[in-house]
Amino acid sequence: MVALDRTGLAGLAEQHDALIELTRAPGDHVPAGSALVHVYGPRPLPKRRLLRRIVLGDERIIDDDPAFVLRMLVDVGIKALSPAVNDPTTAVQSLDRIEDLLRYVAAKHLSIGIIPDGHGAVRLVYPTPTWDDLVELGLDEIRAFGAGQHQVARRLRALLDTLLIELPEKRRPPLVAQRRCLTTPSHSPSPRTTATTLSSQTGKVSACHMVRGQIGNDRGRETRRAEPVSGMPGQRPLAPILTYRRQSSVPGGQGSDARRTVSVRRRRPVRARR
């Protein structure tokens, strides 16, 4: 999934007195045949109007995917720490940029993945990465691959000490956990990585806040299916009345829902004139 029109989806759900639940976030891979959208309500929604507000493509983009920039920086860092490259200075430079991004994100109001209408009824639910997820994504792998590299450990310690001093109190718990991991000889994974799932497809950790009358707790969205949603006033938990699945993963094939396809015409060879 490349992007989604949150306002348009919430408005469409309000028009049909429904609730829309997305199973994937921007940046997630959508396998062929997998569920993409669940619709809860008295009647189905127009399929074309619904899917027109969800953009699928072949590659992730940074416009609607906050974790993708971190993912690219982390990839640069862990490649630099591989035995074949052995360039800890480049990994440290990646950590410089990661610190800048974490500072930027910490000052923002991160979305909780729930959009209500004007009357307070929830109309759209979608997975979102949390602050804890972004911190783990930015630091866990570099810390693991950089175990034994004093230059990397020194930069990580300075990064965490600075952020712990300058960021607000609500942003500090995952930083404290990361700092504690640096004190162990093996640079063990952070405590939360066993509770959440690192996607093998996109390489990002994310948690989904589901609606059960109120906002629920974080959970690994790719390991456990959400309980029936109860976001509409006066209704018991519902089972989806309609589920839309991706039909094809081959761009341009029959039933393909790729954003666009490009056709290449082969030119005829030009014969030299005598």
N, C-alpha and C positions, 0 to 999 in steps of 0.2 A: 504494500500500500504506500503510495507516494504522498497523498494529501487527502484531506476531507473538508467539506463545507459544513462546519459545526452549526452555524446559524441557520443554514438552509435545511439541514436535517432536523433540527429542533422545531423549526417552523412547520415542516411537513408533518411531523408527528403531532403537533398541536392541531393542525387542520383536520386530522383524522382521529383525534382523541386517542392517540396510541403512544407507545414507548418504544424507542429504537435502541437496541444494544449492539454495539460493534464488538466483535471478538478480537480484532487486531488493531494495533496502533500504527500511525504513520512510521514507516521504516521496517515494519514486520513483513516477513515473507508470507504470502497467501498461497498455500499449495492448491493444486487443482482438486476440486471436489470437496474442499474444506468449507465449513460454515463461515461466512463473513459477516452477516447481519441477522439478528433475531428481531422480530417485530412482535410486540405485545399490544393487544387492543381488541376492539369489537369486530374489526374487519381488516382485510389485507390493504397494504399501501400500493400505489401505482409503482410497478417495478422500475420503469424507465426513469421516473422522477426521483426515485430513491437512489438508484445506482449512478445517476448523473452527478450526484453530489459526492461520490467517492472516486478518487483518481487512482488508478493502478498503473504501474510502469515497471520497467526492467531494472532500474537502479534507484537507490536511495538518494534523496536530495536534502539539503540542509534547511530549506525554507520552512518545513513543517515537522522537522525531526530533530529535536534539540540534542539527542544523544549521538547523532551521526558525527558531529564535529569532534566530540570526545573520542568516539570510536577510531576516527582516522588518526588523531594524535597518539592514542595508545598503540595503535598498530605501528606507527613510526618508532615509538619508544621500544617496543618489544622486539622489533626487527633489529634495531641497533644493538640490543643486548644479546642477540643470538650469537652462538660461538663462531659462526662464519663471519660475522661483521665485527663484533666486539668493540663497539663504539659507545661507551657510556656517556660521553659528552653530548652526543645527539639525544640520548634518552633524557639527560638533564634539561636540555633545551625544550624537549617535549613537555616536561614537567613545568617549565616556566609558563608555557602557553596554557596548560591544564589549570594551573593556579589562576591565571587571568579569567578563564571561563568559569571556574567555580565561584570566584568573586562576583562575576556578573550574574550568574544564576542565583546566588544566595540573596541578592537584593531584589529578586523578582518574586511575584506571587505565583507560585507554580499551580497549574490547573489540577483540579481533583477529578476531572473526567466526568462531571455531572452538570447538565444544563437544564434548568427548569424553565417553565413558561412564566408569564406575568402573574399567574395565580399561585405559583409555588409548586405546581405539579411537575415532576421530573419527566422530561421528554427525550433526553439523549444521555446514554451512558457509554463511555469508551475508555479503554486502558490508557494510563498515563504514567510516565516515569516520575518517581518521587525524588526528593533531595538525597535521601539515603542511596537510592539506586545510582544517581549520577556520581556521587562520591565514590562508590564502589567501582563503578565502571572506569572512572578516571584513574584510580590508584591501585586497585587490587592486582591487576596483571603485571604492571610495571614493578610493583613491590615483589611479586613472586619471581619474575624473571631476573630482577636485579638483586636477588639475595646473594650476598657475598661481594657485591660491588659497593665499596665504601662511598664512592662519589654519588651513587644513586641514593643510598641510605641517608647520607648527609643532606641531600637536597629534599628528600621526602620529609625528613624531620624538620627542616627549616620551613617547608611549606605548611605543614600541619601546625607547628607552633605559631606561625604568623596568623593563620586563619582562626585558630582558637582564641587568639587575643582580639582580633578585629571584627569577627563575625558575631551576630547576635546569639543569644543563649539558645534559641530554638534550633539553630543550625549546628550546634556543637556535638551532640551525642555521636553521630557517625564519625566525626573527626577524632573524638576521644578513642573510639574503637580502633580506628586506623593507627593512632599513635601508640596504643597498647600493643598492636601487632608488631610494631617496629622493635619493641623491646625483647621479643622472643628470638632465639637464635635462628630459627628456620623461617622467620617472617610468615607465620601461619596465616591462612585466609581469615578475613574478618568474620565475626560470629554470625552475621546475617546471611552469608552466602549459602549456608545450608538450608535456610528457610525460603530463599527465593531462587529463581532459576535463571541462569545465564543462557540466553538463547543461542544455540549453536548455529542458527541461520543468520541472525543479524548481529550477534555479539553484543547485545545490550541487555542489561537487567531492567525489568520494569514490573510495576505492580499495578493492579487494577482496583479502583475503589468502586465497589458495587453498592447498589441501593437496596436496602431492606427496610424501608420506611424511613431510614436515616443513613448517613454515610457510614459504611462499614470499615473494617480494618484492611491494611495492605495484605495482599496475598500474591503468590506467583501465579500469574494468569495462565501460564502455559502448562501447569502441572495439575491444576484442579479446576473443574467447571464450577461456575457460579451457581448459587442456589437460585430458585425462581425469583424474579425481580418483583418487588412490590413498591413501585415508585409513584403510583397513581392513587390519589386520595380515595378512601373508601373501598379499596379493592384488596382482596387477598392475594398472596403470591400466585403468579400466573405462569403457565407454560407458554412458550412462544406459539402464536397462531401461524407464523410463517417464518421460514428460514431461507435466506438466499445464499447460494453456494457459488464459488467460482467454478466455471464450467471447463475452462481450458487454460493450460499454462503455456501453450505454444502461440507466440505472437502472430497474428494474422490468420490463424487456423480457424476452422469452423467452430463457432461459439466462443471465439476468443474475446476477452474483455480487456485486452491490453489498451493502453491509452492511445497509441498510434502505431502504425506499421510503416515501414519505409521500403518501397520497391526500387530495386536497382536494375536499370536496363544495361545490357551488355552492348557496347558499341561494336559496330562492324569494323574490321581492320581496313585501314586506308591504304589503297594500292598506289604506289608511286607511278606517276605518269612518265611515259617514255618521251 
